[in-house]
């Protein structure tokens, strides 16, 4: 089984719940966005997906970056 990865990048925080928050102590809120992205990519590619948060603006990075790992997508 070969695992394929995509990257989802935002130059802004995509979470409307955190619009007025400058910085977070943990990435717990960011996991909501990873879960939302997981559902979207699973529907789009009709396969199981893992999402790994790599960077978060609210955690002090300059971008939000997630790695999307597709497991057995239909388009292999």
N, CA, C and O of each residue as an XYZ file, in Angstrom:
304
protein
N       0.839     -1.170      0.000
C       0.000      0.000      0.000
C       0.890      1.242      0.000
O       1.693      1.436      0.913
N       0.746      2.071     -1.016
C       1.512      3.290     -1.106
C       0.700      4.447     -0.544
O      -0.486      4.580     -0.844
N       1.329      5.279      0.265
C       0.653      6.442      0.853
C       1.068      7.684      0.080
O       2.254      7.908     -0.162
N       0.096      8.480     -0.302
C       0.373      9.703     -1.041
C       0.041     10.899     -0.162
O      -0.924     10.882      0.602
N       0.849     11.923     -0.283
C       0.622     13.100      0.542
C       0.391     14.357     -0.289
O       1.014     14.563     -1.331
N      -0.496     15.166      0.190
C      -0.749     16.497     -0.350
C      -0.508     17.467      0.794
O      -0.453     17.065      1.956
N      -0.367     18.728      0.471
C      -0.210     19.736      1.508
C      -1.274     20.803      1.338
O      -1.527     21.270      0.228
N      -1.887     21.182      2.433
C      -2.892     22.236      2.459
C      -2.289     23.404      3.233
O      -1.940     23.277      4.406
N      -2.173     24.545      2.550
C      -1.510     25.713      3.144
C      -2.465     26.906      3.167
O      -3.194     27.162      2.210
N      -2.437     27.614      4.271
C      -3.184     28.852      4.414
C      -2.212     29.948      4.842
O      -1.379     29.732      5.722
N      -2.316     31.110      4.230
C      -1.504     32.258      4.645
C      -2.230     33.082      5.707
O      -1.780     34.164      6.084
N      -3.344     32.559      6.177
C      -4.162     33.173      7.221
C      -4.754     32.036      8.048
O      -4.785     30.892      7.593
N      -5.211     32.332      9.228
C      -5.862     31.304     10.038
C      -7.265     31.075      9.474
O      -8.062     32.012      9.425
N      -7.582     29.852      9.047
C      -8.885     29.585      8.443
C     -10.021     29.415      9.450
O     -11.172     29.234      9.054
N      -9.717     29.470     10.728
C     -10.725     29.226     11.755
C     -11.434     30.524     12.164
O     -10.807     31.405     12.751
N     -12.722     30.651     11.865
C     -13.443     31.863     12.256
C     -13.589     32.010     13.773
O     -13.772     33.121     14.269
N     -13.511     30.919     14.501
C     -13.626     30.966     15.963
C     -12.433     31.677     16.607
O     -12.527     32.166     17.733
N     -11.315     31.728     15.884
C     -10.091     32.312     16.448
C      -9.749     33.666     15.851
O      -8.624     34.142     16.003
N     -10.694     34.287     15.180
C     -10.434     35.558     14.492
C      -9.871     36.636     15.423
O      -9.048     37.449     15.002
N     -10.303     36.647     16.665
C      -9.856     37.691     17.605
C      -8.752     37.218     18.550
O      -8.384     37.925     19.488
N      -8.229     36.021     18.296
C      -7.167     35.461     19.139
C      -5.828     35.670     18.442
O      -5.667     35.332     17.270
N      -4.870     36.231     19.176
C      -3.548     36.459     18.591
C      -2.675     35.213     18.622
O      -2.001     34.894     17.643
N      -2.690     34.511     19.754
C      -1.803     33.348     19.902
C      -2.404     32.347     20.877
O      -3.055     32.719     21.853
N      -2.173     31.071     20.594
C      -2.649     29.988     21.450
C      -1.482     29.334     22.173
O      -0.350     29.363     21.689
N      -1.754     28.749     23.323
C      -0.723     28.025     24.082
C      -0.573     26.586     23.585
O       0.507     26.001     23.672
N      -1.673     26.018     23.061
C      -1.646     24.653     22.500
C      -2.344     24.679     21.146
O      -3.001     25.662     20.803
N      -2.205     23.608     20.380
C      -2.840     23.546     19.064
C      -4.203     22.842     19.105
O      -4.691     22.393     18.068
N      -4.809     22.743     20.264
C      -6.085     22.044     20.408
C      -7.153     22.607     19.474
O      -7.853     21.840     18.814
N      -7.289     23.920     19.406
C      -8.283     24.520     18.513
C      -7.968     24.211     17.050
O      -8.880     24.047     16.239
N      -6.714     24.132     16.721
C      -6.299     23.847     15.338
C      -6.719     22.442     14.907
O      -6.892     22.183     13.716
N      -6.880     21.549     15.860
C      -7.292     20.188     15.517
C      -8.704     20.151     14.934
O      -9.050     19.217     14.210
N      -9.510     21.146     15.239
C     -10.834     21.260     14.636
C     -10.698     21.428     13.120
O     -11.431     20.805     12.351
N      -9.757     22.273     12.700
C      -9.528     22.498     11.277
C      -8.965     21.247     10.613
O      -9.299     20.964      9.462
N      -8.124     20.496     11.307
C      -7.604     19.259     10.720
C      -8.736     18.244     10.542
O      -8.776     17.527      9.542
N      -9.646     18.183     11.501
C     -10.790     17.272     11.389
C     -11.721     17.653     10.246
O     -12.216     16.793      9.518
N     -11.950     18.944     10.102
C     -12.787     19.442      9.011
C     -12.134     19.118      7.659
O     -12.809     18.688      6.724
N     -10.821     19.328      7.569
C     -10.086     19.024      6.340
C     -10.121     17.528      6.039
O     -10.217     17.133      4.877
N     -10.043     16.701      7.069
C     -10.103     15.245      6.893
C     -11.407     14.843      6.209
O     -11.396     14.065      5.255
N     -12.516     15.365      6.690
C     -13.821     15.029      6.105
C     -13.889     15.482      4.651
O     -14.343     14.729      3.788
N     -13.443     16.698      4.373
C     -13.484     17.215      3.004
C     -12.662     16.357      2.042
O     -13.132     16.015      0.957
N     -11.441     16.011      2.439
C     -10.578     15.225      1.560
C     -11.063     13.783      1.430
O     -10.914     13.186      0.364
N     -11.634     13.216      2.478
C     -12.196     11.863      2.367
C     -13.354     11.840      1.372
O     -13.481     10.895      0.593
N     -14.184     12.854      1.392
C     -15.299     12.939      0.435
C     -14.778     13.173     -0.979
O     -15.252     12.547     -1.927
N     -13.821     14.058     -1.123
C     -13.298     14.412     -2.446
C     -12.573     13.249     -3.126
O     -12.697     13.064     -4.336
N     -11.817     12.465     -2.350
C     -11.011     11.396     -2.923
C     -11.569      9.998     -2.661
O     -10.981      9.006     -3.092
N     -12.690      9.915     -1.963
C     -13.350      8.630     -1.674
C     -12.375      7.608     -1.081
O     -12.299      6.467     -1.535
N     -11.646      8.035     -0.076
C     -10.718      7.137      0.608
C     -10.515      7.627      2.041
O     -10.958      8.714      2.411
N      -9.844      6.811      2.830
C      -9.489      7.199      4.189
C      -8.337      8.203      4.121
O      -7.441      8.075      3.287
N      -8.369      9.192      4.995
C      -7.374     10.263      4.987
C      -6.873     10.502      6.407
O      -7.642     10.434      7.366
N      -5.591     10.781      6.531
C      -5.012     11.276      7.773
C      -4.554     12.702      7.518
O      -4.055     13.015      6.437
N      -4.723     13.559      8.504
C      -4.291     14.947      8.397
C      -3.343     15.244      9.550
O      -3.669     15.016     10.715
N      -2.181     15.748      9.212
C      -1.171     16.086     10.220
C      -0.934     17.595     10.201
O      -0.570     18.156      9.167
N      -1.138     18.240     11.326
C      -0.873     19.670     11.443
C       0.633     19.879     11.576
O       1.253     19.379     12.515
N       1.216     20.616     10.638
C       2.653     20.858     10.651
C       3.002     22.250     11.191
O       3.985     22.418     11.913
N       2.183     23.240     10.828
C       2.418     24.613     11.280
C       1.080     25.290     11.539
O       0.067     24.942     10.932
N       1.087     26.255     12.439
C      -0.119     26.992     12.782
C       0.222     28.451     13.059
O       1.106     28.750     13.862
N      -0.474     29.345     12.396
C      -0.268     30.773     12.621
C      -0.514     31.129     14.081
O       0.228     31.919     14.665
N      -1.548     30.549     14.667
C      -1.890     30.861     16.059
C      -0.890     30.279     17.057
O      -0.927     30.601     18.244
N       0.003     29.420     16.563
C       1.064     28.883     17.410
C       2.404     29.582     17.143
O       3.446     29.177     17.658
N       2.350     30.654     16.314
C       3.548     31.450     16.091
C       4.228     31.259     14.744
O       5.228     31.924     14.474
N       3.721     30.376     13.892
C       4.304     30.189     12.563
C       3.772     31.251     11.609
O       2.799     31.939     11.918
N       4.406     31.383     10.455
C       3.964     32.382      9.473
C       2.843     31.867      8.573
O       2.220     32.649      7.855
N       2.580     30.563      8.603
C       1.507     29.955      7.805
C       0.851     28.838      8.612
O       1.385     28.386      9.626
N      -0.320     28.401      8.140
C      -0.922     27.157      8.622
C      -0.642     26.114      7.550
O      -0.900     26.354      6.371
N      -0.121     24.967      7.944
C       0.259     23.938      6.989
C      -0.145     22.574      7.519
O       0.175     22.210      8.650
N      -0.854     21.824      6.681
C      -1.280     20.471      7.029
C      -0.842     19.507      5.943
O      -0.909     19.826      4.756
N      -0.396     18.335      6.345
C      -0.091     17.268      5.400
C      -1.317     16.364      5.324
O      -1.824     15.902      6.346
N      -1.782     16.121      4.116
C      -2.943     15.279      3.864
C      -2.429     13.964      3.298
O      -1.837     13.943      2.220
N      -2.649     12.875      4.011
C      -2.188     11.550      3.568
C      -3.393     10.751      3.106
O      -4.301     10.467      3.888
N      -3.392     10.389      1.829
C      -4.485      9.619      1.238
C      -4.139      8.137      1.309
O      -3.019      7.741      0.984
N      -5.086      7.329      1.729
C      -4.891      5.876      1.801
C      -5.758      5.223      0.733
O      -6.985      5.228      0.826
N      -5.115      4.667     -0.273
C      -5.797      3.952     -1.369
C      -6.839      4.794     -2.095
O      -8.001      4.394     -2.176
N      -6.450      5.949     -2.624
C      -7.422      6.745     -3.376
C      -7.843      6.031     -4.658
O      -7.087      5.223     -5.196
N      -9.017      6.319     -5.135
C      -9.554      5.666     -6.321
C      -8.734      5.948     -7.574
O      -8.719      5.120     -8.485
N      -8.070      7.059     -7.647
C      -7.366      7.482     -8.860
C      -5.956      6.938     -8.997
O      -5.194      7.444     -9.820
N      -5.578      5.927     -8.224
C      -4.239      5.349     -8.293
C      -3.987      4.945     -9.688
O      -2.914      4.427     -9.996
